[in-house]
Amino acid sequence: MRALTVEPLKAGSTEVREVPDATTGPGELLVEGLALSICGTDREIAAGEYGWRHPGGIVS
């Protein structure tokens, strides 16, 4: 699937790329997003001013 990715705390690292399809584990639910929006925090993450990698997150 295509995903917007970013290297935490690295300005200019935002890109759209192919990543493995999402999977679910016990007690989890997979949903399909119908809409999205961008907020101030998203701009800070893209600028490398904020963020961290989620445990188990995709590593490039």
Secondary structure, DSSP 4 states (H G I P E B T S, - for coil): -EEEE--TT-TT--EEEE-PPP---TT------------HHHHHHHTTSS--PPTT----
